[in-house]
Amino acid sequence: MKVVSESLGVARSQLTARLKQPVPGSQPRRRRMLNDTALVEQIKRAVGALPSYGYRRVWGLLRRQHEQQAQPPVNVKRVLGERSPNEATPPDSLPGITQRPQVGWRCGFS
C-alpha cells in the first residue's frame, strides 16, 4: 500500500478511503423475500392448540418437530417476525389461572 500511495502521490489514508467507497451503480443489499406460508400454518397450529405459549415456546415446538422429521431448523427470528399480536400474545386471563399479587422488595429512590 505504501509503494502504491507514493507512486500515485497521495496519502495512504486517502487511498484506503477510496478503496472502501461503494462502487457507483451498485445496488444496496436488500432483505430476501421468503415464502413462509408453511411456517405460518405450523405456527397457527401450535398457537391454536396452546394459546398461552409465547414465540419462544412455539419456536421450541417447531424446532423439535423439524429435528424429528430431519428438516432444517426454524430460526427463532422468523417465528418472532411471523407471529401476529393477537395469536402469539397470551390472553390476560386464562381459565383456572389466578393472578398473584406482586409481593417483594422494591428498589426505588423516593
C-alpha positions as CSV (number, residue, x, y, z in Angstrom):
1,M,0.0,0.0,0.0
2,K,2.9,2.3,0.8
3,V,4.5,1.9,-2.6
4,V,1.2,2.5,-4.4
5,S,0.5,5.6,-2.4
6,E,4.0,7.0,-3.0
7,S,3.8,6.3,-6.7
8,L,0.4,8.0,-7.1
9,G,1.5,10.8,-4.8
10,V,-1.5,10.5,-2.4
11,A,-1.7,9.8,1.3
12,R,-2.3,6.2,2.4
13,S,-5.4,7.3,4.3
14,Q,-7.0,8.7,1.2
15,L,-6.1,5.6,-0.8
16,T,-7.8,3.3,1.8
17,A,-10.8,5.6,2.0
18,R,-11.2,5.4,-1.8
19,L,-11.0,1.6,-1.7
20,K,-13.7,1.4,0.9
21,Q,-16.2,3.6,-1.0
22,P,-19.0,1.7,-2.7
23,V,-18.9,1.3,-6.4
24,P,-21.2,3.7,-8.2
25,G,-24.3,2.0,-9.6
26,S,-24.1,-1.0,-7.2
27,Q,-27.4,-2.0,-5.6
28,P,-27.8,-1.9,-1.8
29,R,-28.3,-5.2,-0.1
30,R,-32.0,-5.9,0.5
31,R,-33.8,-8.5,2.5
32,R,-34.6,-11.6,0.7
33,M,-38.3,-12.3,0.5
34,L,-39.2,-15.7,1.9
35,N,-42.2,-17.8,1.3
36,D,-43.3,-18.5,4.8
37,T,-46.8,-19.9,4.2
38,A,-45.8,-23.3,5.5
39,L,-44.2,-21.8,8.6
40,V,-47.2,-19.6,9.3
41,E,-49.5,-22.7,9.1
42,Q,-47.3,-24.5,11.6
43,I,-47.3,-21.5,13.9
44,K,-51.1,-21.3,13.7
45,R,-51.5,-25.0,14.5
46,A,-49.2,-24.7,17.5
47,V,-50.8,-21.5,18.8
48,G,-54.3,-22.8,18.2
49,A,-53.6,-25.8,20.5
50,L,-51.7,-23.8,23.1
51,P,-52.8,-20.2,23.2
52,S,-50.7,-19.3,26.2
53,Y,-47.4,-20.2,24.5
54,G,-45.2,-17.3,23.5
55,Y,-43.0,-17.2,20.5
56,R,-40.1,-18.9,22.3
57,R,-42.1,-21.9,23.2
58,V,-43.7,-22.1,19.8
59,W,-40.2,-21.9,18.3
60,G,-39.1,-24.8,20.6
61,L,-42.1,-26.9,19.5
62,L,-41.3,-26.3,15.8
63,R,-37.6,-26.9,16.3
64,R,-38.2,-30.3,17.9
65,Q,-40.7,-31.2,15.1
66,H,-38.2,-30.3,12.4
67,E,-35.5,-32.3,14.2
68,Q,-37.7,-35.4,14.3
69,Q,-38.6,-35.0,10.6
70,A,-34.9,-34.4,9.6
71,Q,-35.7,-30.9,8.3
72,P,-33.6,-27.8,8.7
73,P,-34.2,-26.0,12.0
74,V,-36.5,-23.0,12.2
75,N,-34.9,-19.6,13.0
76,V,-36.3,-18.0,16.1
77,K,-36.3,-14.6,14.4
78,R,-38.6,-15.9,11.7
79,V,-41.1,-17.2,14.2
80,L,-41.0,-13.8,16.0
81,G,-41.5,-12.0,12.7
82,E,-44.4,-14.1,11.6
83,R,-46.4,-14.0,14.8
84,S,-49.3,-11.7,14.9
85,P,-50.0,-9.8,18.1
86,N,-53.4,-11.5,18.5
87,E,-52.2,-15.0,18.1
88,A,-48.9,-15.3,19.9
89,T,-49.6,-13.0,22.9
90,P,-51.1,-14.9,25.8
91,P,-54.5,-13.7,26.9
92,D,-54.8,-11.6,30.1
93,S,-56.9,-14.1,31.9
94,L,-56.8,-17.8,31.2
95,P,-59.4,-20.1,32.7
96,G,-58.2,-21.6,36.0
97,I,-55.3,-19.3,36.4
98,T,-55.5,-16.5,39.0
99,Q,-53.2,-13.5,39.1
100,R,-50.9,-13.4,42.1
101,P,-50.3,-10.2,43.8
102,Q,-46.9,-8.6,43.3
103,V,-45.1,-9.0,46.6
104,G,-41.4,-8.4,47.1
105,W,-38.7,-5.9,47.5
106,R,-39.0,-2.6,45.8
107,C,-35.9,-0.7,44.6
108,G,-36.6,2.9,44.2
109,F,-35.4,6.3,45.3
110,S,-38.1,8.3,46.9
